[in-house]
Structures are given as structure tokens and as C-alpha cells.
């Protein structure tokens, strides 16, 4: 007996949930579309918690003693 | 408000449960990546270890934009990509209790598989809602 295929007509950015886990339709590196485990943006997570990104000035002060940037990313 | 030039106290490191689930628990419980991340988190939360922080690139060479972020290589205390193949990325954020380092991404620094997203691409996606 052939396995029934569930067809999804998804566009980039759309989410589906499978067994309690969310997956997002994202572009692959060849211009296609793949499903990946979702990455919830900080804007959404921070809004729920009442957080916001800190200022550049605070960042500079708190990282003054860091190792130098290595250009990797 | 902070007075100009005054050095700030260190900010606590916060591992949000949503971020941890999406970044680390996406791996199987016995996967090397997950075990490495869990071990690094235990070391960070226990304190007493010197953390070799490095700033992320505000404008990275592969299109990533991570202003306000810094990183740690994993395993902690290792540097080169072969000795420390993974990275943790944190963003400085303002919470009700003050400044915090909010964990935003974990992953490979230089994945062998070209379809695997780097930790920097994952961090960019979490900050900007899309891949670079």
C-alpha cells in the first residue's frame, strides 16, 4: 500500500507544527524552499518578556575588555 | 541613565528557555553538539571560569549583521575552529532588572555541510527575522 503524502503549499516565512515542534519554510541556498526548525525572532521573545536591545553605548562599555574581534562573524 | 565614561558592572548571562530549546534541544540528547553546549552552559552558570568573549561583527563578511552581540567559542577555553567548532552568541539587552546578556544562538562556526547554517547566520535570523 502506498504511503499517503500530505502536500503543503507553503511560502517563505510560513510555520507548521509537527508533534509540538514548529518548522519554518525558509529559502535554501539554491533558490528553493526547505523546512527548518523555527527560530523565533528576539522581537517576539523580548516583547513577551518586556526586554529590549541595549544601546550601542552600553555595549561598548561592557565589552571594553573583550578579546579583539576576529572577523569571523 | 548611565553617566558617560562610567564602566558598567558585568551583566548576568540569561539562557531563555525558548532560545535554548530552538538552538540546543534541536539536537538529539546524545549529539556531540548538544553535549558540548550543555557542558558550556554548566561552566558558565557555575562561574569561576574566565570567559574569552569576542565581539561579533556588526557587518560580517557573509552578510550577517550582529551589532550589540558577543560570542564564546565552545568548548570554552579553546580557540581554533577544529578545537572549538561551535559558538554561542549573546545579545546585550535591557530587562526590568537591568542589562543582561541574552543567549540568542548556538551552532557550528564553519559547518562542513554547506546546507548547514552557521551560528552567525542563526543569530542573524533571530535578530532580523530572516537569513542574510
N, CA and C atoms of all chains as a GROMACS GRO file, in nm:
protein
  615
    1UNK      N    1   0.084  -0.118   0.000
    1UNK     CA    2   0.000   0.000   0.000
    1UNK      C    3   0.089   0.125   0.000
    2UNK      N    4   0.058   0.214  -0.090
    2UNK     CA    5   0.140   0.334  -0.100
    2UNK      C    6   0.114   0.426   0.019
    3UNK      N    7   0.221   0.492   0.062
    3UNK     CA    8   0.207   0.587   0.173
    3UNK      C    9   0.141   0.714   0.121
    4UNK      N   10   0.041   0.760   0.194
    4UNK     CA   11  -0.025   0.884   0.154
    4UNK      C   12   0.068   1.002   0.182
    5UNK      N   13   0.077   1.092   0.087
    5UNK     CA   14   0.164   1.209   0.103
    5UNK      C   15   0.079   1.330   0.137
    6UNK      N   16   0.113   1.395   0.245
    6UNK     CA   17   0.043   1.519   0.280
    6UNK      C   18   0.113   1.633   0.207
    7UNK      N   19   0.040   1.702   0.124
    7UNK     CA   20   0.102   1.810   0.046
    7UNK      C   21   0.078   1.944   0.116
    8UNK      N   22   0.184   2.020   0.125
    8UNK     CA   23   0.176   2.152   0.187
    8UNK      C   24   0.214   2.256   0.084
    9UNK      N   25   0.134   2.357   0.070
    9UNK     CA   26   0.164   2.466  -0.023
    9UNK      C   27   0.211   2.584   0.061
   10UNK      N   28   0.341   2.584   0.088
   10UNK     CA   29   0.395   2.684   0.182
   10UNK      C   30   0.471   2.793   0.109
   11UNK      N   31   0.470   2.910   0.170
   11UNK     CA   32   0.553   3.020   0.122
   11UNK      C   33   0.657   3.052   0.228
   12UNK      N   34   0.762   3.121   0.187
   12UNK     CA   35   0.871   3.155   0.281
   12UNK      C   36   0.815   3.231   0.400
   13UNK      N   37   0.855   3.187   0.517
   13UNK     CA   38   0.813   3.254   0.640
   13UNK      C   39   0.696   3.186   0.708
   14UNK      N   40   0.629   3.094   0.638
   14UNK     CA   41   0.514   3.027   0.700
   14UNK      C   42   0.561   2.917   0.794
   15UNK      N   43   0.484   2.897   0.899
   15UNK     CA   44   0.519   2.800   1.003
   15UNK      C   45   0.421   2.683   1.001
   16UNK      N   46   0.474   2.565   1.030
   16UNK     CA   47   0.388   2.450   1.055
   16UNK      C   48   0.430   2.387   1.187
   17UNK      N   49   0.343   2.313   1.250
   17UNK     CA   50   0.378   2.247   1.375
   17UNK      C   51   0.359   2.097   1.358
   18UNK      N   52   0.462   2.021   1.392
   18UNK     CA   53   0.458   1.874   1.382
   18UNK      C   54   0.497   1.819   1.518
   19UNK      N   55   0.408   1.743   1.576
   19UNK     CA   56   0.436   1.680   1.707
   19UNK      C   57   0.487   1.783   1.808
   20UNK      N   58   0.425   1.900   1.806
   20UNK     CA   59   0.460   2.001   1.905
   20UNK      C   60   0.581   2.084   1.872
   21UNK      N   61   0.647   2.055   1.759
   21UNK     CA   62   0.764   2.134   1.721
   21UNK      C   63   0.731   2.218   1.599
   22UNK      N   64   0.777   2.343   1.601
   22UNK     CA   65   0.749   2.432   1.490
   22UNK      C   66   0.860   2.427   1.385
   23UNK      N   67   0.818   2.432   1.260
   23UNK     CA   68   0.911   2.436   1.148
   23UNK      C   69   0.872   2.554   1.059
   24UNK      N   70   0.974   2.617   1.001
   24UNK     CA   71   0.950   2.734   0.918
   24UNK      C   72   0.997   2.708   0.776
   25UNK      N   73   0.921   2.755   0.680
   25UNK     CA   74   0.964   2.747   0.540
   25UNK      C   75   1.062   2.860   0.514
   26UNK      N   76   1.185   2.821   0.477
   26UNK     CA   77   1.290   2.921   0.453
   26UNK      C   78   1.355   2.892   0.318
   27UNK      N   79   1.418   2.993   0.259
   27UNK     CA   80   1.486   2.968   0.131
   27UNK      C   81   1.612   2.887   0.153
   28UNK      N   82   1.641   2.794   0.061
   28UNK     CA   83   1.769   2.724   0.072
   28UNK      C   84   1.871   2.802  -0.012
   29UNK      N   85   1.992   2.749  -0.018
   29UNK     CA   86   2.098   2.825  -0.084
   29UNK      C   87   2.091   2.814  -0.236
   30UNK      N   88   2.002   2.730  -0.287
   30UNK     CA   89   1.989   2.714  -0.433
   30UNK      C   90   1.863   2.780  -0.486
   31UNK      N   91   1.799   2.861  -0.405
   31UNK     CA   92   1.679   2.932  -0.450
   31UNK      C   93   1.552   2.854  -0.430
   32UNK      N   94   1.562   2.736  -0.367
   32UNK     CA   95   1.442   2.658  -0.337
   32UNK      C   96   1.386   2.691  -0.200
   33UNK      N   97   1.306   2.599  -0.152
   33UNK     CA   98   1.241   2.621  -0.022
   33UNK      C   99   1.255   2.494   0.060
   34UNK      N  100   1.293   2.506   0.185
   34UNK     CA  101   1.305   2.391   0.274
   34UNK      C  102   1.240   2.425   0.408
   35UNK      N  103   1.214   2.318   0.483
   35UNK     CA  104   1.162   2.336   0.619
   35UNK      C  105   1.276   2.322   0.718
   36UNK      N  106   1.283   2.415   0.812
   36UNK     CA  107   1.384   2.409   0.918
   36UNK      C  108   1.314   2.432   1.051
   37UNK      N  109   1.370   2.377   1.160
   37UNK     CA  110   1.315   2.411   1.291
   37UNK      C  111   1.310   2.564   1.306
   38UNK      N  112   1.200   2.615   1.356
   38UNK     CA  113   1.179   2.760   1.360
   38UNK      C  114   1.276   2.829   1.454
   39UNK      N  115   1.311   2.952   1.420
   39UNK     CA  116   1.391   3.039   1.506
   39UNK      C  117   1.303   3.160   1.537
   40UNK      N  118   1.255   3.168   1.658
   40UNK     CA  119   1.166   3.279   1.696
   40UNK      C  120   1.247   3.407   1.709
   41UNK      N  121   1.207   3.514   1.642
   41UNK     CA  122   1.286   3.638   1.647
   41UNK      C  123   1.288   3.698   1.788
   42UNK      N  124   1.396   3.768   1.820
   42UNK     CA  125   1.405   3.832   1.951
   42UNK      C  126   1.294   3.936   1.969
   43UNK      N  127   1.251   3.998   1.862
   43UNK     CA  128   1.144   4.099   1.875
   43UNK      C  129   1.021   4.037   1.941
   44UNK      N  130   0.990   3.913   1.902
   44UNK     CA  131   0.874   3.844   1.959
   44UNK      C  132   0.901   3.797   2.102
   45UNK      N  133   1.019   3.740   2.124
   45UNK     CA  134   1.052   3.688   2.257
   45UNK      C  135   1.067   3.802   2.358
   46UNK      N  136   1.133   3.911   2.315
   46UNK     CA  137   1.156   4.022   2.407
   46UNK      C  138   1.024   4.093   2.440
   47UNK      N  139   0.935   4.102   2.343
   47UNK     CA  140   0.806   4.169   2.368
   47UNK      C  141   0.730   4.097   2.478
   48UNK      N  142   0.738   3.963   2.479
   48UNK     CA  143   0.668   3.886   2.583
   48UNK      C  144   0.730   3.910   2.720
   49UNK      N  145   0.861   3.937   2.722
   49UNK     CA  146   0.933   3.949   2.850
   49UNK      C  147   0.953   4.093   2.894
   50UNK      N  148   0.921   4.189   2.809
   50UNK     CA  149   0.946   4.329   2.843
   50UNK      C  150   1.093   4.367   2.831
   51UNK      N  151   1.165   4.296   2.744
   51UNK     CA  152   1.306   4.327   2.722
   51UNK      C  153   1.319   4.409   2.594
   52UNK      N  154   1.437   4.472   2.578
   52UNK     CA  155   1.469   4.538   2.452
   52UNK      C  156   1.620   4.538   2.433
   53UNK      N  157   1.667   4.547   2.308
   53UNK     CA  158   1.812   4.552   2.287
   53UNK      C  159   1.871   4.673   2.359
   54UNK      N  160   1.992   4.656   2.413
   54UNK     CA  161   2.059   4.765   2.484
   54UNK      C  162   2.118   4.863   2.384
   55UNK      N  163   2.163   4.977   2.436
   55UNK     CA  164   2.220   5.079   2.348
   55UNK      C  165   2.362   5.040   2.306
   56UNK      N  166   2.406   5.100   2.196
   56UNK     CA  167   2.542   5.078   2.148
   56UNK      C  168   2.643   5.124   2.252
   57UNK      N  169   2.608   5.234   2.322
   57UNK     CA  170   2.698   5.288   2.424
   57UNK      C  171   2.717   5.187   2.538
   58UNK      N  172   2.608   5.128   2.585
   58UNK     CA  173   2.620   5.028   2.691
   58UNK      C  174   2.701   4.909   2.641
   59UNK      N  175   2.678   4.870   2.517
   59UNK     CA  176   2.753   4.756   2.461
   59UNK      C  177   2.903   4.786   2.459
   60UNK      N  178   2.938   4.905   2.414
   60UNK     CA  179   3.080   4.942   2.408
   60UNK      C  180   3.143   4.937   2.546
   61UNK      N  181   3.072   4.988   2.645
   61UNK     CA  182   3.128   4.990   2.781
   61UNK      C  183   3.143   4.850   2.838
   62UNK      N  184   3.047   4.766   2.813
   62UNK     CA  185   3.053   4.631   2.872
   62UNK      C  186   3.148   4.537   2.800
   63UNK      N  187   3.190   4.575   2.680
   63UNK     CA  188   3.280   4.487   2.605
   63UNK      C  189   3.420   4.546   2.591
   64UNK      N  190   3.449   4.649   2.670
   64UNK     CA  191   3.578   4.718   2.657
   64UNK      C  192   3.696   4.624   2.681
   65UNK      N  193   3.676   4.524   2.764
   65UNK     CA  194   3.787   4.433   2.798
   65UNK      C  195   3.782   4.302   2.719
   66UNK      N  196   3.696   4.294   2.620
   66UNK     CA  197   3.685   4.170   2.540
   66UNK      C  198   3.812   4.147   2.458
   67UNK      N  199   3.827   4.023   2.414
   67UNK     CA  200   3.930   3.993   2.315
   67UNK      C  201   3.896   4.072   2.188
   68UNK      N  202   3.995   4.098   2.101
   68UNK     CA  203   3.963   4.170   1.977
   68UNK      C  204   3.872   4.089   1.886
   69UNK      N  205   3.796   4.159   1.802
   69UNK     CA  206   3.714   4.091   1.702
   69UNK      C  207   3.805   4.011   1.610
   70UNK      N  208   3.757   3.895   1.565
   70UNK     CA  209   3.842   3.811   1.480
   70UNK      C  210   3.794   3.803   1.335
   71UNK      N  211   3.691   3.882   1.304
   71UNK     CA  212   3.645   3.889   1.165
   71UNK      C  213   3.569   3.767   1.118
   72UNK      N  214   3.538   3.676   1.208
   72UNK     CA  215   3.473   3.551   1.166
   72UNK      C  216   3.322   3.568   1.145
   73UNK      N  217   3.262   3.647   1.230
   73UNK     CA  218   3.117   3.663   1.218
   73UNK      C  219   3.057   3.724   1.341
   74UNK      N  220   1.982   5.619   3.381
   74UNK     CA  221   2.074   5.650   3.270
   74UNK      C  222   2.217   5.640   3.321
   75UNK      N  223   2.305   5.595   3.235
   75UNK     CA  224   2.444   5.577   3.273
   75UNK      C  225   2.523   5.703   3.245
   76UNK      N  226   2.610   5.741   3.337
   76UNK     CA  227   2.689   5.861   3.312
   76UNK      C  228   2.801   5.829   3.213
   77UNK      N  229   2.836   5.925   3.126
   77UNK     CA  230   2.936   5.898   3.022
   77UNK      C  231   3.069   5.856   3.083
   78UNK      N  232   3.131   5.756   3.024
   78UNK     CA  233   3.262   5.714   3.066
   78UNK      C  234   3.263   5.617   3.183
   79UNK      N  235   3.151   5.603   3.252
   79UNK     CA  236   3.149   5.513   3.367
   79UNK      C  237   3.142   5.368   3.320
   80UNK      N  238   3.228   5.285   3.377
   80UNK     CA  239   3.229   5.144   3.339
   80UNK      C  240   3.112   5.073   3.407
   81UNK      N  241   3.042   4.993   3.334
   81UNK     CA  242   2.925   4.924   3.388
   81UNK      C  243   2.965   4.796   3.458
   82UNK      N  244   2.885   4.753   3.554
   82UNK     CA  245   2.909   4.624   3.618
   82UNK      C  246   2.880   4.515   3.517
   83UNK      N  247   2.939   4.398   3.536
   83UNK     CA  248   2.910   4.288   3.444
   83UNK      C  249   2.761   4.255   3.445
   84UNK      N  250   2.709   4.219   3.330
   84UNK     CA  251   2.567   4.184   3.320
   84UNK      C  252   2.552   4.033   3.331
   85UNK      N  253   2.447   3.985   3.396
   85UNK     CA  254   2.427   3.841   3.405
   85UNK      C  255   2.396   3.779   3.268
   86UNK      N  256   2.429   3.652   3.256
   86UNK     CA  257   2.402   3.578   3.132
   86UNK      C  258   2.273   3.501   3.151
   87UNK      N  259   2.180   3.521   3.058
   87UNK     CA  260   2.049   3.456   3.068
   87UNK      C  261   2.028   3.362   2.949
   88UNK      N  262   1.996   3.238   2.979
   88UNK     CA  263   1.962   3.141   2.874
   88UNK      C  264   1.810   3.126   2.873
   89UNK      N  265   1.744   3.195   2.783
   89UNK     CA  266   1.599   3.184   2.772
   89UNK      C  267   1.558   3.043   2.731
   90UNK      N  268   1.448   2.995   2.788
   90UNK     CA  269   1.408   2.856   2.761
   90UNK      C  270   1.367   2.837   2.615
   91UNK      N  271   1.305   2.938   2.554
   91UNK     CA  272   1.266   2.923   2.412
   91UNK      C  273   1.391   2.914   2.324
   92UNK      N  274   1.485   3.003   2.350
   92UNK     CA  275   1.606   3.005   2.269
   92UNK      C  276   1.685   2.875   2.288
   93UNK      N  277   1.693   2.829   2.412
   93UNK     CA  278   1.768   2.705   2.439
   93UNK      C  279   1.704   2.588   2.366
   94UNK      N  280   1.572   2.581   2.371
   94UNK     CA  281   1.503   2.471   2.304
   94UNK      C  282   1.529   2.474   2.153
   95UNK      N  283   1.521   2.594   2.094
   95UNK     CA  284   1.536   2.604   1.949
   95UNK      C  285   1.681   2.586   1.903
   96UNK      N  286   1.774   2.627   1.985
   96UNK     CA  287   1.914   2.623   1.943
   96UNK      C  288   1.985   2.494   1.982
   97UNK      N  289   1.958   2.444   2.101
   97UNK     CA  290   2.034   2.330   2.154
   97UNK      C  291   1.951   2.201   2.153
   98UNK      N  292   1.826   2.210   2.194
   98UNK     CA  293   1.745   2.088   2.203
   98UNK      C  294   1.694   2.042   2.067
   99UNK      N  295   1.731   2.113   1.960
   99UNK     CA  296   1.702   2.063   1.825
   99UNK      C  297   1.792   1.944   1.795
  100UNK      N  298   1.903   1.932   1.868
  100UNK     CA  299   1.993   1.818   1.852
  100UNK      C  300   1.946   1.703   1.940
  101UNK      N  301   1.975   1.582   1.900
  101UNK     CA  302   1.941   1.464   1.981
  101UNK      C  303   2.015   1.472   2.115
  102UNK      N  304   1.958   1.413   2.220
  102UNK     CA  305   2.021   1.424   2.353
  102UNK      C  306   2.165   1.377   2.359
  103UNK      N  307   2.201   1.281   2.273
  103UNK     CA  308   2.339   1.230   2.278
  103UNK      C  309   2.429   1.294   2.172
  104UNK      N  310   2.377   1.389   2.096
  104UNK     CA  311   2.458   1.451   1.990
  104UNK      C  312   2.572   1.531   2.051
  105UNK      N  313   2.687   1.525   1.984
  105UNK     CA  314   2.806   1.594   2.035
  105UNK      C  315   2.780   1.743   2.053
  106UNK      N  316   2.712   1.804   1.956
  106UNK     CA  317   2.686   1.948   1.964
  106UNK      C  318   2.606   1.982   2.090
  107UNK      N  319   2.504   1.903   2.116
  107UNK     CA  320   2.420   1.930   2.232
  107UNK      C  321   2.497   1.910   2.363
  108UNK      N  322   2.575   1.803   2.368
  108UNK     CA  323   2.654   1.777   2.490
  108UNK      C  324   2.754   1.890   2.514
  109UNK      N  325   2.815   1.939   2.406
  109UNK     CA  326   2.910   2.050   2.419
  109UNK      C  327   2.841   2.176   2.470
  110UNK      N  328   2.724   2.204   2.416
  110UNK     CA  329   2.651   2.325   2.458
  110UNK      C  330   2.609   2.314   2.605
  111UNK      N  331   2.560   2.197   2.642
  111UNK     CA  332   2.516   2.178   2.782
  111UNK      C  333   2.633   2.191   2.878
  112UNK      N  334   2.746   2.137   2.840
  112UNK     CA  335   2.865   2.146   2.924
  112UNK      C  336   2.910   2.292   2.938
  113UNK      N  337   2.910   2.365   2.827
  113UNK     CA  338   2.950   2.507   2.831
  113UNK      C  339   2.855   2.586   2.920
  114UNK      N  340   2.726   2.559   2.908
  114UNK     CA  341   2.630   2.632   2.991
  114UNK      C  342   2.653   2.604   3.139
  115UNK      N  343   2.679   2.478   3.171
  115UNK     CA  344   2.706   2.446   3.313
  115UNK      C  345   2.828   2.522   3.364
  116UNK      N  346   2.932   2.529   3.280
  116UNK     CA  347   3.053   2.600   3.322
  116UNK      C  348   3.026   2.749   3.340
  117UNK      N  349   2.950   2.806   3.248
  117UNK     CA  350   2.919   2.950   3.255
  117UNK      C  351   2.836   2.979   3.380
  118UNK      N  352   2.735   2.897   3.404
  118UNK     CA  353   2.646   2.924   3.517
  118UNK      C  354   2.713   2.896   3.652
  119UNK      N  355   2.810   2.805   3.651
  119UNK     CA  356   2.882   2.778   3.776
  119UNK      C  357   2.976   2.892   3.811
  120UNK      N  358   3.020   2.969   3.711
  120UNK     CA  359   3.113   3.080   3.734
  120UNK      C  360   3.253   3.027   3.761
  121UNK      N  361   3.343   3.120   3.786
  121UNK     CA  362   3.479   3.081   3.822
  121UNK      C  363   3.569   3.052   3.703
  122UNK      N  364   3.512   3.045   3.583
  122UNK     CA  365   3.594   3.020   3.466
  122UNK      C  366   3.608   3.152   3.388
  123UNK      N  367   3.728   3.179   3.338
  123UNK     CA  368   3.748   3.301   3.260
  123UNK      C  369   3.686   3.280   3.121
  124UNK      N  370   3.599   3.371   3.082
  124UNK     CA  371   3.530   3.358   2.954
  124UNK      C  372   3.599   3.446   2.850
  125UNK      N  373   3.640   3.386   2.740
  125UNK     CA  374   3.712   3.458   2.634
  125UNK      C  375   3.610   3.519   2.537
  126UNK      N  376   3.549   3.626   2.580
  126UNK     CA  377   3.448   3.692   2.497
  126UNK      C  378   3.512   3.762   2.377
  127UNK      N  379   3.444   3.756   2.266
  127UNK     CA  380   3.483   3.834   2.149
  127UNK      C  381   3.358   3.902   2.093
  128UNK      N  382   3.371   4.027   2.047
  128UNK     CA  383   3.255   4.090   1.984
  128UNK      C  384   3.222   4.025   1.851
  129UNK      N  385   3.094   4.018   1.818
  129UNK     CA  386   3.055   3.975   1.684
  129UNK      C  387   3.069   4.092   1.588
  130UNK      N  388   3.063   4.061   1.459
  130UNK     CA  389   3.078   4.166   1.358
  130UNK      C  390   2.944   4.237   1.336
  131UNK      N  391   2.947   4.370   1.348
  131UNK     CA  392   2.826   4.446   1.319
  131UNK      C  393   2.786   4.428   1.172
  132UNK      N  394   2.888   4.417   1.086
  132UNK     CA  395   2.866   4.392   0.943
  132UNK      C  396   2.961   4.279   0.903
  133UNK      N  397   2.915   4.156   0.907
  133UNK     CA  398   3.001   4.043   0.878
  133UNK      C  399   3.026   4.024   0.729
  134UNK      N  400   3.132   3.952   0.697
  134UNK     CA  401   3.171   3.936   0.557
  134UNK      C  402   3.074   3.848   0.478
  135UNK      N  403   2.992   3.769   0.547
  135UNK     CA  404   2.896   3.684   0.476
  135UNK      C  405   2.754   3.738   0.486
  136UNK      N  406   2.743   3.867   0.511
  136UNK     CA  407   2.611   3.931   0.511
  136UNK      C  408   2.544   3.932   0.647
  137UNK      N  409   2.606   3.871   0.746
  137UNK     CA  410   2.544   3.872   0.879
  137UNK      C  411   2.565   4.009   0.944
  138UNK      N  412   2.466   4.052   1.018
  138UNK     CA  413   2.473   4.180   1.092
  138UNK      C  414   2.438   4.150   1.237
  139UNK      N  415   2.539   4.158   1.322
  139UNK     CA  416   2.519   4.122   1.462
  139UNK      C  417   2.567   4.233   1.555
  140UNK      N  418   2.516   4.356   1.539
  140UNK     CA  419   2.557   4.462   1.631
  140UNK      C  420   2.503   4.433   1.770
  141UNK      N  421   2.578   4.473   1.871
  141UNK     CA  422   2.533   4.453   2.009
  141UNK      C  423   2.546   4.310   2.058
  142UNK      N  424   2.622   4.228   1.982
  142UNK     CA  425   2.636   4.086   2.019
  142UNK      C  426   2.782   4.051   2.043
  143UNK      N  427   2.802   3.953   2.128
  143UNK     CA  428   2.935   3.897   2.151
  143UNK      C  429   2.922   3.746   2.156
  144UNK      N  430   3.036   3.679   2.154
  144UNK     CA  431   3.031   3.533   2.137
  144UNK      C  432   3.134   3.463   2.224
  145UNK      N  433   3.112   3.336   2.244
  145UNK     CA  434   3.206   3.247   2.310
  145UNK      C  435   3.222   3.125   2.220
  146UNK      N  436   3.345   3.077   2.211
  146UNK     CA  437   3.366   2.955   2.136
  146UNK      C  438   3.353   2.834   2.230
  147UNK      N  439   3.305   2.724   2.173
  147UNK     CA  440   3.276   2.603   2.251
  147UNK      C  441   3.350   2.485   2.188
  148UNK      N  442   3.420   2.406   2.271
  148UNK     CA  443   3.434   2.411   2.416
  148UNK      C  444   3.501   2.540   2.463
  149UNK      N  445   3.457   2.587   2.580
  149UNK     CA  446   3.513   2.708   2.638
  149UNK      C  447   3.662   2.691   2.658
  150UNK      N  448   3.735   2.800   2.636
  150UNK     CA  449   3.880   2.797   2.658
  150UNK      C  450   3.957   2.751   2.536
  151UNK      N  451   3.887   2.705   2.431
  151UNK     CA  452   3.953   2.665   2.306
  151UNK      C  453   3.933   2.777   2.204
  152UNK      N  454   4.019   2.784   2.105
  152UNK     CA  455   4.014   2.895   2.010
  152UNK      C  456   3.994   2.853   1.865
  153UNK      N  457   4.085   2.773   1.814
  153UNK     CA  458   4.081   2.738   1.672
  153UNK      C  459   3.953   2.665   1.634
  154UNK      N  460   3.918   2.673   1.507
  154UNK     CA  461   3.792   2.614   1.462
  154UNK      C  462   3.787   2.463   1.479
  155UNK      N  463   3.902   2.395   1.472
  155UNK     CA  464   3.898   2.250   1.491
  155UNK      C  465   3.885   2.215   1.639
  156UNK      N  466   3.950   2.293   1.725
  156UNK     CA  467   3.942   2.266   1.870
  156UNK      C  468   3.810   2.316   1.928
  157UNK      N  469   3.756   2.420   1.871
  157UNK     CA  470   3.630   2.479   1.921
  157UNK      C  471   3.536   2.498   1.802
  158UNK      N  472   3.470   2.391   1.759
  158UNK     CA  473   3.390   2.400   1.636
  158UNK      C  474   3.256   2.473   1.652
  159UNK      N  475   3.216   2.498   1.775
  159UNK     CA  476   3.084   2.559   1.797
  159UNK      C  477   3.096   2.699   1.857
  160UNK      N  478   2.987   2.773   1.850
  160UNK     CA  479   2.984   2.906   1.910
  160UNK      C  480   2.852   2.932   1.976
  161UNK      N  481   2.858   3.016   2.080
  161UNK     CA  482   2.738   3.068   2.148
  161UNK      C  483   2.736   3.218   2.123
  162UNK      N  484   2.622   3.272   2.084
  162UNK     CA  485   2.610   3.416   2.060
  162UNK      C  486   2.510   3.475   2.158
  163UNK      N  487   2.546   3.590   2.212
  163UNK     CA  488   2.461   3.659   2.310
  163UNK      C  489   2.439   3.803   2.265
  164UNK      N  490   2.323   3.856   2.294
  164UNK     CA  491   2.294   3.997   2.266
  164UNK      C  492   2.278   4.071   2.398
  165UNK      N  493   2.336   4.191   2.407
  165UNK     CA  494   2.314   4.274   2.526
  165UNK      C  495   2.172   4.330   2.520
  166UNK      N  496   2.096   4.309   2.626
  166UNK     CA  497   1.956   4.353   2.628
  166UNK      C  498   1.926   4.420   2.761
  167UNK      N  499   1.820   4.501   2.758
  167UNK     CA  500   1.773   4.566   2.880
  167UNK      C  501   1.651   4.492   2.930
  168UNK      N  502   1.660   4.436   3.050
  168UNK     CA  503   1.546   4.371   3.114
  168UNK      C  504   1.502   4.458   3.230
  169UNK      N  505   1.395   4.419   3.297
  169UNK     CA  506   1.348   4.502   3.408
  169UNK      C  507   1.450   4.511   3.521
  170UNK      N  508   1.535   4.410   3.531
  170UNK     CA  509   1.637   4.411   3.638
  170UNK      C  510   1.767   4.477   3.595
  171UNK      N  511   1.774   4.525   3.471
  171UNK     CA  512   1.896   4.588   3.420
  171UNK      C  513   1.949   4.518   3.298
  172UNK      N  514   2.074   4.543   3.267
  172UNK     CA  515   2.134   4.485   3.147
  172UNK      C  516   2.161   4.336   3.167
  173UNK      N  517   2.140   4.260   3.061
  173UNK     CA  518   2.166   4.115   3.063
  173UNK      C  519   2.230   4.075   2.930
  174UNK      N  520   2.300   3.964   2.934
  174UNK     CA  521   2.347   3.902   2.809
  174UNK      C  522   2.249   3.791   2.776
  175UNK      N  523   2.171   3.814   2.672
  175UNK     CA  524   2.066   3.722   2.633
  175UNK      C  525   2.119   3.624   2.528
  176UNK      N  526   2.113   3.496   2.559
  176UNK     CA  527   2.156   3.391   2.466
  176UNK      C  528   2.064   3.391   2.344
  177UNK      N  529   2.122   3.399   2.225
  177UNK     CA  530   2.037   3.400   2.105
  177UNK      C  531   2.067   3.289   2.005
  178UNK      N  532   2.187   3.233   2.007
  178UNK     CA  533   2.215   3.130   1.904
  178UNK      C  534   2.328   3.037   1.946
  179UNK      N  535   2.318   2.914   1.898
  179UNK     CA  536   2.424   2.815   1.915
  179UNK      C  537   2.434   2.737   1.785
  180UNK      N  538   2.556   2.705   1.745
  180UNK     CA  539   2.572   2.623   1.626
  180UNK      C  540   2.717   2.615   1.584
  181UNK      N  541   2.736   2.558   1.466
  181UNK     CA  542   2.870   2.539   1.414
  181UNK      C  543   2.926   2.670   1.360
  182UNK      N  544   3.054   2.689   1.380
  182UNK     CA  545   3.120   2.808   1.327
  182UNK      C  546   3.149   2.793   1.178
  183UNK      N  547   3.196   2.676   1.140
  183UNK     CA  548   3.234   2.651   1.000
  183UNK      C  549   3.182   2.514   0.960
  184UNK      N  550   3.052   2.499   0.936
  184UNK     CA  551   2.999   2.365   0.907
  184UNK      C  552   3.058   2.305   0.780
  185UNK      N  553   3.084   2.173   0.786
  185UNK     CA  554   3.132   2.102   0.668
  185UNK      C  555   3.022   2.092   0.563
  186UNK      N  556   2.900   2.071   0.610
  186UNK     CA  557   2.786   2.059   0.519
  186UNK      C  558   2.744   2.198   0.475
  187UNK      N  559   2.751   2.228   0.345
  187UNK     CA  560   2.720   2.365   0.300
  187UNK      C  561   2.575   2.406   0.324
  188UNK      N  562   2.487   2.308   0.348
  188UNK     CA  563   2.347   2.347   0.372
  188UNK      C  564   2.321   2.379   0.520
  189UNK      N  565   2.420   2.352   0.604
  189UNK     CA  566   2.402   2.382   0.747
  189UNK      C  567   2.428   2.530   0.772
  190UNK      N  568   2.340   2.594   0.846
  190UNK     CA  569   2.357   2.736   0.878
  190UNK      C  570   2.466   2.752   0.984
  191UNK      N  571   2.547   2.855   0.970
  191UNK     CA  572   2.647   2.882   1.073
  191UNK      C  573   2.578   2.945   1.195
  192UNK      N  574   2.649   2.944   1.306
  192UNK     CA  575   2.593   3.006   1.426
  192UNK      C  576   2.566   3.155   1.401
  193UNK      N  577   2.644   3.217   1.316
  193UNK     CA  578   2.625   3.359   1.287
  193UNK      C  579   2.499   3.382   1.203
  194UNK      N  580   2.474   3.292   1.110
  194UNK     CA  581   2.351   3.302   1.030
  194UNK      C  582   2.228   3.280   1.119
  195UNK      N  583   2.238   3.186   1.212
  195UNK     CA  584   2.127   3.161   1.305
  195UNK      C  585   2.102   3.284   1.393
  196UNK      N  586   2.212   3.345   1.441
  196UNK     CA  587   2.197   3.465   1.524
  196UNK      C  588   2.134   3.579   1.443
  197UNK      N  589   2.178   3.593   1.317
  197UNK     CA  590   2.120   3.696   1.230
  197UNK      C  591   1.970   3.672   1.211
  198UNK      N  592   1.935   3.546   1.189
  198UNK     CA  593   1.793   3.512   1.170
  198UNK      C  594   1.713   3.548   1.295
  199UNK      N  595   1.768   3.520   1.412
  199UNK     CA  596   1.694   3.551   1.534
  199UNK      C  597   1.682   3.702   1.556
  200UNK      N  598   1.785   3.776   1.515
  200UNK     CA  599   1.778   3.923   1.532
  200UNK      C  600   1.689   3.991   1.429
  201UNK      N  601   1.697   3.943   1.305
  201UNK     CA  602   1.632   4.016   1.196
  201UNK      C  603   1.512   3.944   1.134
  202UNK      N  604   1.487   3.820   1.177
  202UNK     CA  605   1.368   3.750   1.129
  202UNK      C  606   1.387   3.679   0.996
  203UNK      N  607   1.504   3.692   0.934
  203UNK     CA  608   1.531   3.625   0.806
  203UNK      C  609   1.681   3.600   0.795
  204UNK      N  610   1.716   3.505   0.709
  204UNK     CA  611   1.858   3.477   0.688
  204UNK      C  612   1.919   3.586   0.600
  205UNK      N  613   2.052   3.609   0.617
  205UNK     CA  614   2.116   3.713   0.533
  205UNK      C  615   2.116   3.674   0.387
   0.00000   0.00000   0.00000
